[in-house]
């Protein structure tokens, strides 16, 4: 799991965009990620590639995902609660 996967999975689980747009977004992200190398002229792509080169970010991203999912769920529950 990488940072893009975390964002895409949150979008999917909370239905933040329609399914067809979600598929297109995933395709666009995969295309962008495939060209992200440390030698990229685009500084964001180069930084992304460098960050994902080691194991630490890959180890921590599942925990970041579960934390964010919990936070989003609590926000969603607060919005759905008619007594708050």
Secondary structure, DSSP 8 states (H G I E B T S, - for coil): --HHHHHHHHHHHTT-S-HHHHHHHHHHHHHHHHT--TT-SSHHHHHHHHHTTSSHHHHHHHHHHHHHHHHHHHHHHHHH-TT-
